[in-house]
Amino acid sequence: MEATNYTTNSDMLTLLAQRVKEYRLAARMNQKELAEQSGVSQTTISHFEQGVSRNLTLANFISLLRALGQEERLAEILPELPMPPMALRKIEKLIPKRVRRSKK
């Protein structure tokens, strides 16, 4: 699938469901095997992959990732900030603000 601008939650959920299915198939697992290994019901997995249900919990999604051996990918979603927020604030204080000059 091409990189596209996924602007709605529905678009993002569709993408995630498609990727879970692709990883499941790449792991040569059927939905029943994934359900047994993840603890998520086969019906939930089926509905998620088909786009019927958009209410997969985050805990269930993480369980699916674990069963597929992809849990380390979660760190890629929100990578660690290169600099702590408090350090950024200190730097911002050092940057001069725009000063309006008075008219003469």
C-alpha positions in Angstrom: 0.0 0.0 0.0 1.3 3.4 -0.9 2.0 6.1 1.7 -1.1 8.1 1.8 -2.4 11.0 3.9 -4.7 9.2 6.4 -6.8 12.1 7.6 -9.7 10.4 9.4 -9.7 7.9 12.3 -11.6 5.5 10.0 -8.8 5.6 7.4 -6.2 4.9 10.1 -8.2 2.0 11.6 -8.6 0.5 8.1 -4.9 0.7 7.5 -4.1 -0.9 10.9 -6.6 -3.7 10.2 -5.1 -4.3 6.8 -1.6 -4.4 8.3 -2.6 -6.8 11.1 -4.1 -9.1 8.4 -0.9 -8.8 6.3 1.4 -9.7 9.3 -0.9 -12.6 10.3 -0.8 -14.0 6.7 3.0 -13.5 6.6 3.3 -15.4 9.8 1.2 -18.2 8.2 -1.4 -18.0 10.8 -5.2 -18.2 10.4 -7.5 -16.1 12.6 -8.2 -19.0 14.9 -4.4 -19.5 15.6 -4.0 -15.8 16.2 -7.0 -15.8 18.5 -5.5 -18.7 20.6 -2.1 -17.0 20.8 -3.3 -13.5 21.6 -6.3 -14.2 23.8 -8.5 -12.0 21.5 -11.6 -13.7 20.2 -11.6 -15.0 16.6 -14.8 -13.0 16.0 -13.2 -9.8 17.2 -10.2 -10.4 14.9 -12.5 -11.2 12.0 -14.6 -8.1 12.5 -11.5 -5.9 12.9 -9.9 -7.2 9.7 -13.2 -6.8 7.7 -13.8 -3.3 9.0 -17.1 -4.4 10.6 -16.1 -3.3 14.1 -14.0 -0.3 14.8 -14.0 -0.8 18.6 -10.9 -3.0 19.1 -9.4 -2.0 22.4 -5.8 -0.9 22.7 -5.2 -3.8 25.0 -6.5 -6.3 22.4 -4.4 -4.5 19.7 -1.3 -4.9 21.8 -2.1 -8.5 22.3 -2.4 -9.0 18.6 1.0 -7.3 18.0 2.6 -9.5 20.7 1.2 -12.7 19.1 2.6 -11.5 15.7 6.0 -10.7 17.3 5.6 -7.0 16.5 5.2 -5.4 19.9 8.5 -3.5 19.5 6.8 -1.5 16.8 4.8 0.4 19.4 7.9 2.4 20.2 8.0 3.6 16.6 4.5 5.2 16.9 5.6 7.8 19.5 9.4 7.8 19.5 11.2 9.3 22.5 11.6 13.1 22.2 15.1 14.1 21.3 15.1 16.6 24.1 13.0 16.7 27.3 10.2 19.3 27.3 11.7 21.2 30.3 15.0 21.6 28.4 13.1 23.0 25.4 11.4 25.5 27.7 14.8 26.7 29.1 16.1 27.1 25.5 13.0 29.0 24.5 13.5 31.5 27.4 17.0 32.3 25.9 15.6 33.2 22.5 14.8 36.9 22.3 11.2 37.8 21.7 10.1 40.2 19.1 10.2 43.7 20.5 7.8 46.4 19.1 9.7 49.7 18.7 7.9 52.8 19.8 7.2 55.5 17.2 9.2 58.7 17.4 
